[in-house]
Each structure stands twice: as structure tokens, then as C-alpha cells.
């Protein structure tokens, strides 16, 4: 991302506007939408590892924020083994997880085949294949910007924070 990228912030009014523009109506204390004579409501489940206290707190905060605008949320804090099974089998609607990667990760992990979000976007896959053969830095930046724009519109991943306990060192570093 460039430094002048749009910052995304929590905004209840904007969230309600997006829902209304998508045809949802706030009625009886929840968001409803009728399609094909069937009324649906928004009910979300967030899976989180119960042994990770920070992520449980974050999940509860997200639950509170979404419920404040009328979205029903259930935080399912599962055992570590249950969490790992669900993550591996991609058995979740929303999952709070962490990814250990560099500041310049291989994007096929996030957007290629069998990715974490089960996102299947042919345009991104084609761009990833193009990038493999590009050495021109400006053209690479252009292709990455295209991927970023598509990624934003898909919202398959929402980055919440980055751990700051990373140490970078070189072989020449000495001392205690």
C-alpha cells in the first residue's frame, strides 16, 4: 500500500448506509431482507481460539460493535484443537486468525488456489500469474495496485493489527 492509501475506520453510519443500499431494512431490532418470498436476517458467527486471550477480547469487541448497529453476532471461542481443525478444513463463516509473514508476502497464499478465505477471483489469479514474469518495477506496482483494488472490493480479509514483537537482525549483529 502507498502511504496515501485510504484509511478504513469504524463508522456505524456508513455501515448502515451500505446495508440499506444493498436492500436491507432495519426492522424489529435486526436487519432483514426479503428475497423470493423468504425473509433473511444477518446472523454471523466468529470462530476464535479460546486460548488466545487477545483474540477473544477482539472478537468480543467486534461482536459489540456489530450488535450496536443491529447485526446479530455469536462469538464461538473453541478449544485450540477445535480451532485448528476448523481452520484447516475451512469450517467457518468468520475466523479471527493470525498470519506470520514478511512485509512483502507471497500473495498466492492469500489469493491463489485453496487460499485461507476460499476466495475464488479469476482476475486476481490472472494478475498473480502475470506478476511472476514481470521484472519492470513500475509495471509490478501497477499490477499490485489492481490486486489491492480488487481485494478491497471483495473484503475477504480485514487486517486488524500487526504484531510489533518482531526482531530483524543480520549475521553481523553481535552482542547481548
mmCIF file of the C-alpha atoms, coordinates in Angstrom:
data_MODEL
# 
_entry.id   MODEL 
# 
loop_
_atom_site.group_PDB 
_atom_site.id 
_atom_site.type_symbol 
_atom_site.label_atom_id 
_atom_site.label_alt_id 
_atom_site.label_comp_id 
_atom_site.label_asym_id 
_atom_site.label_entity_id 
_atom_site.label_seq_id 
_atom_site.pdbx_PDB_ins_code 
_atom_site.Cartn_x 
_atom_site.Cartn_y 
_atom_site.Cartn_z 
_atom_site.occupancy 
_atom_site.B_iso_or_equiv 
_atom_site.pdbx_formal_charge 
_atom_site.auth_seq_id 
_atom_site.auth_comp_id 
_atom_site.auth_asym_id 
_atom_site.auth_atom_id 
_atom_site.pdbx_PDB_model_num 
ATOM 1   C CA . UNK A 1 1   ? 0.000   0.000   0.000   1.00 0.00 ? 1   UNK A CA 1 
ATOM 2   C CA . UNK A 1 2   ? 1.126   3.504   -0.603  1.00 0.00 ? 2   UNK A CA 1 
ATOM 3   C CA . UNK A 1 3   ? 1.203   5.966   2.276   1.00 0.00 ? 3   UNK A CA 1 
ATOM 4   C CA . UNK A 1 4   ? -1.664  7.960   0.762   1.00 0.00 ? 4   UNK A CA 1 
ATOM 5   C CA . UNK A 1 5   ? -3.970  4.919   0.687   1.00 0.00 ? 5   UNK A CA 1 
ATOM 6   C CA . UNK A 1 6   ? -7.452  5.470   2.033   1.00 0.00 ? 6   UNK A CA 1 
ATOM 7   C CA . UNK A 1 7   ? -7.673  4.576   5.704   1.00 0.00 ? 7   UNK A CA 1 
ATOM 8   C CA . UNK A 1 8   ? -10.656 2.445   6.660   1.00 0.00 ? 8   UNK A CA 1 
ATOM 9   C CA . UNK A 1 9   ? -12.132 3.335   10.015  1.00 0.00 ? 9   UNK A CA 1 
ATOM 10  C CA . UNK A 1 10  ? -15.075 2.107   12.084  1.00 0.00 ? 10  UNK A CA 1 
ATOM 11  C CA . UNK A 1 11  ? -18.162 4.065   11.023  1.00 0.00 ? 11  UNK A CA 1 
ATOM 12  C CA . UNK A 1 12  ? -21.636 2.950   12.165  1.00 0.00 ? 12  UNK A CA 1 
ATOM 13  C CA . UNK A 1 13  ? -23.479 5.384   9.898   1.00 0.00 ? 13  UNK A CA 1 
ATOM 14  C CA . UNK A 1 14  ? -21.553 4.234   6.817   1.00 0.00 ? 14  UNK A CA 1 
ATOM 15  C CA . UNK A 1 15  ? -22.186 0.565   7.731   1.00 0.00 ? 15  UNK A CA 1 
ATOM 16  C CA . UNK A 1 16  ? -25.936 1.207   7.969   1.00 0.00 ? 16  UNK A CA 1 
ATOM 17  C CA . UNK A 1 17  ? -25.852 3.091   4.667   1.00 0.00 ? 17  UNK A CA 1 
ATOM 18  C CA . UNK A 1 18  ? -24.097 0.178   2.944   1.00 0.00 ? 18  UNK A CA 1 
ATOM 19  C CA . UNK A 1 19  ? -26.713 -2.251  4.279   1.00 0.00 ? 19  UNK A CA 1 
ATOM 20  C CA . UNK A 1 20  ? -29.601 -0.030  3.175   1.00 0.00 ? 20  UNK A CA 1 
ATOM 21  C CA . UNK A 1 21  ? -28.076 0.398   -0.292  1.00 0.00 ? 21  UNK A CA 1 
ATOM 22  C CA . UNK A 1 22  ? -27.876 -3.393  -0.558  1.00 0.00 ? 22  UNK A CA 1 
ATOM 23  C CA . UNK A 1 23  ? -31.614 -3.694  0.113   1.00 0.00 ? 23  UNK A CA 1 
ATOM 24  C CA . UNK A 1 24  ? -31.568 -4.471  3.853   1.00 0.00 ? 24  UNK A CA 1 
ATOM 25  C CA . UNK A 1 25  ? -34.181 -2.882  6.135   1.00 0.00 ? 25  UNK A CA 1 
ATOM 26  C CA . UNK A 1 26  ? -33.762 -2.400  9.886   1.00 0.00 ? 26  UNK A CA 1 
ATOM 27  C CA . UNK A 1 27  ? -36.960 -3.747  11.438  1.00 0.00 ? 27  UNK A CA 1 
ATOM 28  C CA . UNK A 1 28  ? -37.809 -5.340  14.797  1.00 0.00 ? 28  UNK A CA 1 
ATOM 29  C CA . UNK A 1 29  ? -34.282 -4.711  16.078  1.00 0.00 ? 29  UNK A CA 1 
ATOM 30  C CA . UNK A 1 30  ? -32.456 -6.501  13.251  1.00 0.00 ? 30  UNK A CA 1 
ATOM 31  C CA . UNK A 1 31  ? -31.552 -6.196  9.593   1.00 0.00 ? 31  UNK A CA 1 
ATOM 32  C CA . UNK A 1 32  ? -33.975 -8.002  7.268   1.00 0.00 ? 32  UNK A CA 1 
ATOM 33  C CA . UNK A 1 33  ? -34.116 -8.643  3.563   1.00 0.00 ? 33  UNK A CA 1 
ATOM 34  C CA . UNK A 1 34  ? -36.853 -10.448 1.668   1.00 0.00 ? 34  UNK A CA 1 
ATOM 35  C CA . UNK A 1 35  ? -35.877 -12.340 -1.474  1.00 0.00 ? 35  UNK A CA 1 
ATOM 36  C CA . UNK A 1 36  ? -38.006 -14.926 -3.270  1.00 0.00 ? 36  UNK A CA 1 
ATOM 37  C CA . UNK A 1 37  ? -40.687 -14.604 -0.563  1.00 0.00 ? 37  UNK A CA 1 
ATOM 38  C CA . UNK A 1 38  ? -38.159 -15.543 2.122   1.00 0.00 ? 38  UNK A CA 1 
ATOM 39  C CA . UNK A 1 39  ? -37.038 -13.118 4.836   1.00 0.00 ? 39  UNK A CA 1 
ATOM 40  C CA . UNK A 1 40  ? -33.420 -13.359 5.913   1.00 0.00 ? 40  UNK A CA 1 
ATOM 41  C CA . UNK A 1 41  ? -31.619 -11.711 8.802   1.00 0.00 ? 41  UNK A CA 1 
ATOM 42  C CA . UNK A 1 42  ? -27.918 -11.091 9.310   1.00 0.00 ? 42  UNK A CA 1 
ATOM 43  C CA . UNK A 1 43  ? -26.546 -13.600 11.795  1.00 0.00 ? 43  UNK A CA 1 
ATOM 44  C CA . UNK A 1 44  ? -22.766 -14.030 11.971  1.00 0.00 ? 44  UNK A CA 1 
ATOM 45  C CA . UNK A 1 45  ? -20.559 -16.458 13.862  1.00 0.00 ? 45  UNK A CA 1 
ATOM 46  C CA . UNK A 1 46  ? -16.953 -15.575 14.655  1.00 0.00 ? 46  UNK A CA 1 
ATOM 47  C CA . UNK A 1 47  ? -14.653 -18.502 15.455  1.00 0.00 ? 47  UNK A CA 1 
ATOM 48  C CA . UNK A 1 48  ? -11.758 -17.743 17.794  1.00 0.00 ? 48  UNK A CA 1 
ATOM 49  C CA . UNK A 1 49  ? -9.169  -19.828 19.668  1.00 0.00 ? 49  UNK A CA 1 
ATOM 50  C CA . UNK A 1 50  ? -10.245 -19.745 23.334  1.00 0.00 ? 50  UNK A CA 1 
ATOM 51  C CA . UNK A 1 51  ? -6.600  -19.971 24.481  1.00 0.00 ? 51  UNK A CA 1 
ATOM 52  C CA . UNK A 1 52  ? -5.693  -16.700 22.740  1.00 0.00 ? 52  UNK A CA 1 
ATOM 53  C CA . UNK A 1 53  ? -6.951  -14.101 25.229  1.00 0.00 ? 53  UNK A CA 1 
ATOM 54  C CA . UNK A 1 54  ? -6.203  -11.108 22.999  1.00 0.00 ? 54  UNK A CA 1 
ATOM 55  C CA . UNK A 1 55  ? -8.133  -12.510 20.058  1.00 0.00 ? 55  UNK A CA 1 
ATOM 56  C CA . UNK A 1 56  ? -11.070 -13.435 22.296  1.00 0.00 ? 56  UNK A CA 1 
ATOM 57  C CA . UNK A 1 57  ? -11.147 -9.808  23.512  1.00 0.00 ? 57  UNK A CA 1 
ATOM 58  C CA . UNK A 1 58  ? -11.001 -8.546  19.921  1.00 0.00 ? 58  UNK A CA 1 
ATOM 59  C CA . UNK A 1 59  ? -13.815 -10.921 18.896  1.00 0.00 ? 59  UNK A CA 1 
ATOM 60  C CA . UNK A 1 60  ? -15.969 -9.647  21.778  1.00 0.00 ? 60  UNK A CA 1 
ATOM 61  C CA . UNK A 1 61  ? -15.255 -6.052  20.741  1.00 0.00 ? 61  UNK A CA 1 
ATOM 62  C CA . UNK A 1 62  ? -16.247 -6.812  17.130  1.00 0.00 ? 62  UNK A CA 1 
ATOM 63  C CA . UNK A 1 63  ? -19.394 -8.516  18.442  1.00 0.00 ? 63  UNK A CA 1 
ATOM 64  C CA . UNK A 1 64  ? -20.289 -5.422  20.473  1.00 0.00 ? 64  UNK A CA 1 
ATOM 65  C CA . UNK A 1 65  ? -19.602 -3.057  17.555  1.00 0.00 ? 65  UNK A CA 1 
ATOM 66  C CA . UNK A 1 66  ? -21.693 -5.056  15.088  1.00 0.00 ? 66  UNK A CA 1 
ATOM 67  C CA . UNK A 1 67  ? -24.532 -5.580  17.534  1.00 0.00 ? 67  UNK A CA 1 
ATOM 68  C CA . UNK A 1 68  ? -24.624 -1.800  18.124  1.00 0.00 ? 68  UNK A CA 1 
ATOM 69  C CA . UNK A 1 69  ? -25.844 -1.429  14.519  1.00 0.00 ? 69  UNK A CA 1 
ATOM 70  C CA . UNK A 1 70  ? -28.269 -4.355  14.695  1.00 0.00 ? 70  UNK A CA 1 
ATOM 71  C CA . UNK A 1 71  ? -26.195 -7.245  13.340  1.00 0.00 ? 71  UNK A CA 1 
ATOM 72  C CA . UNK A 1 72  ? -26.587 -10.472 15.321  1.00 0.00 ? 72  UNK A CA 1 
ATOM 73  C CA . UNK A 1 73  ? -23.177 -11.900 16.210  1.00 0.00 ? 73  UNK A CA 1 
ATOM 74  C CA . UNK A 1 74  ? -22.159 -15.010 18.095  1.00 0.00 ? 74  UNK A CA 1 
ATOM 75  C CA . UNK A 1 75  ? -18.558 -15.454 19.236  1.00 0.00 ? 75  UNK A CA 1 
ATOM 76  C CA . UNK A 1 76  ? -17.692 -19.151 19.308  1.00 0.00 ? 76  UNK A CA 1 
ATOM 77  C CA . UNK A 1 77  ? -14.486 -19.494 21.330  1.00 0.00 ? 77  UNK A CA 1 
ATOM 78  C CA . UNK A 1 78  ? -13.425 -23.077 20.666  1.00 0.00 ? 78  UNK A CA 1 
ATOM 79  C CA . UNK A 1 79  ? -10.603 -25.221 22.017  1.00 0.00 ? 79  UNK A CA 1 
ATOM 80  C CA . UNK A 1 80  ? -7.205  -24.916 20.379  1.00 0.00 ? 80  UNK A CA 1 
ATOM 81  C CA . UNK A 1 81  ? -7.581  -28.300 18.650  1.00 0.00 ? 81  UNK A CA 1 
ATOM 82  C CA . UNK A 1 82  ? -11.126 -27.428 17.520  1.00 0.00 ? 82  UNK A CA 1 
ATOM 83  C CA . UNK A 1 83  ? -9.876  -24.095 16.205  1.00 0.00 ? 83  UNK A CA 1 
ATOM 84  C CA . UNK A 1 84  ? -7.016  -25.713 14.283  1.00 0.00 ? 84  UNK A CA 1 
ATOM 85  C CA . UNK A 1 85  ? -9.404  -28.302 12.804  1.00 0.00 ? 85  UNK A CA 1 
ATOM 86  C CA . UNK A 1 86  ? -11.864 -25.624 11.681  1.00 0.00 ? 86  UNK A CA 1 
ATOM 87  C CA . UNK A 1 87  ? -9.078  -23.510 10.228  1.00 0.00 ? 87  UNK A CA 1 
ATOM 88  C CA . UNK A 1 88  ? -7.586  -26.448 8.325   1.00 0.00 ? 88  UNK A CA 1 
ATOM 89  C CA . UNK A 1 89  ? -10.971 -27.608 7.000   1.00 0.00 ? 89  UNK A CA 1 
ATOM 90  C CA . UNK A 1 90  ? -12.104 -24.024 6.388   1.00 0.00 ? 90  UNK A CA 1 
ATOM 91  C CA . UNK A 1 91  ? -15.162 -24.694 8.522   1.00 0.00 ? 91  UNK A CA 1 
ATOM 92  C CA . UNK A 1 92  ? -16.036 -21.117 9.460   1.00 0.00 ? 92  UNK A CA 1 
ATOM 93  C CA . UNK A 1 93  ? -18.047 -18.117 8.410   1.00 0.00 ? 93  UNK A CA 1 
ATOM 94  C CA . UNK A 1 94  ? -15.632 -15.653 10.011  1.00 0.00 ? 94  UNK A CA 1 
ATOM 95  C CA . UNK A 1 95  ? -12.436 -16.631 11.805  1.00 0.00 ? 95  UNK A CA 1 
ATOM 96  C CA . UNK A 1 96  ? -10.066 -14.488 13.812  1.00 0.00 ? 96  UNK A CA 1 
ATOM 97  C CA . UNK A 1 97  ? -6.626  -15.746 12.982  1.00 0.00 ? 97  UNK A CA 1 
ATOM 98  C CA . UNK A 1 98  ? -3.077  -14.547 12.586  1.00 0.00 ? 98  UNK A CA 1 
ATOM 99  C CA . UNK A 1 99  ? -0.660  -14.917 9.742   1.00 0.00 ? 99  UNK A CA 1 
ATOM 100 C CA . UNK A 1 100 ? 3.094   -14.923 10.139  1.00 0.00 ? 100 UNK A CA 1 
ATOM 101 C CA . UNK A 1 101 ? 4.542   -13.337 7.043   1.00 0.00 ? 101 UNK A CA 1 
ATOM 102 C CA . UNK A 1 102 ? 7.032   -10.815 5.847   1.00 0.00 ? 102 UNK A CA 1 
ATOM 103 C CA . UNK A 1 103 ? 6.205   -7.253  4.901   1.00 0.00 ? 103 UNK A CA 1 
ATOM 104 C CA . UNK A 1 104 ? 6.393   -8.460  1.298   1.00 0.00 ? 104 UNK A CA 1 
ATOM 105 C CA . UNK A 1 105 ? 4.487   -11.779 1.394   1.00 0.00 ? 105 UNK A CA 1 
ATOM 106 C CA . UNK A 1 106 ? 3.765   -14.158 -1.454  1.00 0.00 ? 106 UNK A CA 1 
ATOM 107 C CA . UNK A 1 107 ? 0.190   -13.180 -2.346  1.00 0.00 ? 107 UNK A CA 1 
ATOM 108 C CA . UNK A 1 108 ? -0.660  -16.623 -3.728  1.00 0.00 ? 108 UNK A CA 1 
ATOM 109 C CA . UNK A 1 109 ? -1.089  -17.688 -0.078  1.00 0.00 ? 109 UNK A CA 1 
ATOM 110 C CA . UNK A 1 110 ? -3.924  -15.168 0.258   1.00 0.00 ? 110 UNK A CA 1 
ATOM 111 C CA . UNK A 1 111 ? -5.409  -15.165 -3.236  1.00 0.00 ? 111 UNK A CA 1 
ATOM 112 C CA . UNK A 1 112 ? -4.183  -18.251 -5.096  1.00 0.00 ? 112 UNK A CA 1 
ATOM 113 C CA . UNK A 1 113 ? -5.858  -21.642 -5.213  1.00 0.00 ? 113 UNK A CA 1 
ATOM 114 C CA . UNK A 1 114 ? -7.091  -23.055 -1.888  1.00 0.00 ? 114 UNK A CA 1 
ATOM 115 C CA . UNK A 1 115 ? -6.490  -19.756 -0.053  1.00 0.00 ? 115 UNK A CA 1 
ATOM 116 C CA . UNK A 1 116 ? -7.442  -19.046 3.547   1.00 0.00 ? 116 UNK A CA 1 
ATOM 117 C CA . UNK A 1 117 ? -10.623 -17.127 2.668   1.00 0.00 ? 117 UNK A CA 1 
ATOM 118 C CA . UNK A 1 118 ? -11.827 -19.536 -0.029  1.00 0.00 ? 118 UNK A CA 1 
ATOM 119 C CA . UNK A 1 119 ? -11.813 -16.530 -2.343  1.00 0.00 ? 119 UNK A CA 1 
ATOM 120 C CA . UNK A 1 120 ? -12.071 -17.535 -5.977  1.00 0.00 ? 120 UNK A CA 1 
ATOM 121 C CA . UNK A 1 121 ? -11.398 -14.488 -8.129  1.00 0.00 ? 121 UNK A CA 1 
ATOM 122 C CA . UNK A 1 122 ? -10.198 -15.261 -11.642 1.00 0.00 ? 122 UNK A CA 1 
ATOM 123 C CA . UNK A 1 123 ? -8.995  -11.694 -12.197 1.00 0.00 ? 123 UNK A CA 1 
ATOM 124 C CA . UNK A 1 124 ? -6.673  -11.825 -9.172  1.00 0.00 ? 124 UNK A CA 1 
ATOM 125 C CA . UNK A 1 125 ? -5.391  -15.277 -10.165 1.00 0.00 ? 125 UNK A CA 1 
ATOM 126 C CA . UNK A 1 126 ? -4.589  -13.979 -13.656 1.00 0.00 ? 126 UNK A CA 1 
ATOM 127 C CA . UNK A 1 127 ? -2.768  -10.972 -12.185 1.00 0.00 ? 127 UNK A CA 1 
ATOM 128 C CA . UNK A 1 128 ? -0.751  -13.244 -9.868  1.00 0.00 ? 128 UNK A CA 1 
ATOM 129 C CA . UNK A 1 129 ? 0.292   -15.327 -12.867 1.00 0.00 ? 129 UNK A CA 1 
ATOM 130 C CA . UNK A 1 130 ? 1.294   -12.191 -14.796 1.00 0.00 ? 130 UNK A CA 1 
ATOM 131 C CA . UNK A 1 131 ? 3.382   -10.883 -11.899 1.00 0.00 ? 131 UNK A CA 1 
ATOM 132 C CA . UNK A 1 132 ? 5.570   -13.995 -11.935 1.00 0.00 ? 132 UNK A CA 1 
ATOM 133 C CA . UNK A 1 133 ? 7.048   -12.908 -15.263 1.00 0.00 ? 133 UNK A CA 1 
ATOM 134 C CA . UNK A 1 134 ? 7.352   -9.146  -14.731 1.00 0.00 ? 134 UNK A CA 1 
ATOM 135 C CA . UNK A 1 135 ? 10.635  -7.520  -13.790 1.00 0.00 ? 135 UNK A CA 1 
ATOM 136 C CA . UNK A 1 136 ? 9.713   -3.886  -14.593 1.00 0.00 ? 136 UNK A CA 1 
ATOM 137 C CA . UNK A 1 137 ? 9.171   -2.227  -11.193 1.00 0.00 ? 137 UNK A CA 1 
ATOM 138 C CA . UNK A 1 138 ? 6.575   0.308   -12.408 1.00 0.00 ? 138 UNK A CA 1 
ATOM 139 C CA . UNK A 1 139 ? 4.531   -2.382  -14.146 1.00 0.00 ? 139 UNK A CA 1 
ATOM 140 C CA . UNK A 1 140 ? 4.702   -4.518  -10.988 1.00 0.00 ? 140 UNK A CA 1 
ATOM 141 C CA . UNK A 1 141 ? 3.396   -1.604  -8.907  1.00 0.00 ? 141 UNK A CA 1 
ATOM 142 C CA . UNK A 1 142 ? 0.531   -1.167  -11.355 1.00 0.00 ? 142 UNK A CA 1 
ATOM 143 C CA . UNK A 1 143 ? -0.411  -4.866  -11.168 1.00 0.00 ? 143 UNK A CA 1 
ATOM 144 C CA . UNK A 1 144 ? -0.207  -4.875  -7.366  1.00 0.00 ? 144 UNK A CA 1 
ATOM 145 C CA . UNK A 1 145 ? -2.468  -1.795  -7.243  1.00 0.00 ? 145 UNK A CA 1 
ATOM 146 C CA . UNK A 1 146 ? -5.008  -3.712  -9.334  1.00 0.00 ? 146 UNK A CA 1 
ATOM 147 C CA . UNK A 1 147 ? -4.850  -6.632  -6.885  1.00 0.00 ? 147 UNK A CA 1 
ATOM 148 C CA . UNK A 1 148 ? -5.269  -4.238  -3.930  1.00 0.00 ? 148 UNK A CA 1 
ATOM 149 C CA . UNK A 1 149 ? -8.330  -2.603  -5.515  1.00 0.00 ? 149 UNK A CA 1 
ATOM 150 C CA . UNK A 1 150 ? -9.988  -5.945  -6.220  1.00 0.00 ? 150 UNK A CA 1 
ATOM 151 C CA . UNK A 1 151 ? -9.083  -7.168  -2.743  1.00 0.00 ? 151 UNK A CA 1 
ATOM 152 C CA . UNK A 1 152 ? -10.686 -4.123  -1.135  1.00 0.00 ? 152 UNK A CA 1 
ATOM 153 C CA . UNK A 1 153 ? -13.924 -4.661  -3.032  1.00 0.00 ? 153 UNK A CA 1 
ATOM 154 C CA . UNK A 1 154 ? -14.020 -8.376  -2.127  1.00 0.00 ? 154 UNK A CA 1 
ATOM 155 C CA . UNK A 1 155 ? -13.155 -7.732  1.572   1.00 0.00 ? 155 UNK A CA 1 
ATOM 156 C CA . UNK A 1 156 ? -12.135 -11.368 2.046   1.00 0.00 ? 156 UNK A CA 1 
ATOM 157 C CA . UNK A 1 157 ? -9.568  -10.286 4.640   1.00 0.00 ? 157 UNK A CA 1 
ATOM 158 C CA . UNK A 1 158 ? -9.744  -7.487  7.159   1.00 0.00 ? 158 UNK A CA 1 
ATOM 159 C CA . UNK A 1 159 ? -6.409  -6.713  8.763   1.00 0.00 ? 159 UNK A CA 1 
ATOM 160 C CA . UNK A 1 160 ? -6.889  -5.596  12.352  1.00 0.00 ? 160 UNK A CA 1 
ATOM 161 C CA . UNK A 1 161 ? -3.362  -5.110  13.646  1.00 0.00 ? 161 UNK A CA 1 
ATOM 162 C CA . UNK A 1 162 ? 0.219   -6.228  13.187  1.00 0.00 ? 162 UNK A CA 1 
ATOM 163 C CA . UNK A 1 163 ? 2.319   -7.664  15.981  1.00 0.00 ? 163 UNK A CA 1 
ATOM 164 C CA . UNK A 1 164 ? 5.247   -5.493  16.973  1.00 0.00 ? 164 UNK A CA 1 
ATOM 165 C CA . UNK A 1 165 ? 7.335   -8.186  18.636  1.00 0.00 ? 165 UNK A CA 1 
ATOM 166 C CA . UNK A 1 166 ? 9.319   -8.975  15.502  1.00 0.00 ? 166 UNK A CA 1 
ATOM 167 C CA . UNK A 1 167 ? 13.096  -8.774  15.588  1.00 0.00 ? 167 UNK A CA 1 
ATOM 168 C CA . UNK A 1 168 ? 15.133  -8.170  12.455  1.00 0.00 ? 168 UNK A CA 1 
ATOM 169 C CA . UNK A 1 169 ? 18.823  -8.916  12.562  1.00 0.00 ? 169 UNK A CA 1 
ATOM 170 C CA . UNK A 1 170 ? 21.755  -9.690  10.324  1.00 0.00 ? 170 UNK A CA 1 
ATOM 171 C CA . UNK A 1 171 ? 24.665  -12.095 10.633  1.00 0.00 ? 171 UNK A CA 1 
ATOM 172 C CA . UNK A 1 172 ? 26.988  -9.211  11.521  1.00 0.00 ? 172 UNK A CA 1 
ATOM 173 C CA . UNK A 1 173 ? 24.973  -8.251  14.611  1.00 0.00 ? 173 UNK A CA 1 
ATOM 174 C CA . UNK A 1 174 ? 26.886  -9.066  17.806  1.00 0.00 ? 174 UNK A CA 1 
ATOM 175 C CA . UNK A 1 175 ? 26.243  -8.512  21.479  1.00 0.00 ? 175 UNK A CA 1 
ATOM 176 C CA . UNK A 1 176 ? 23.760  -9.483  24.132  1.00 0.00 ? 176 UNK A CA 1 
# 
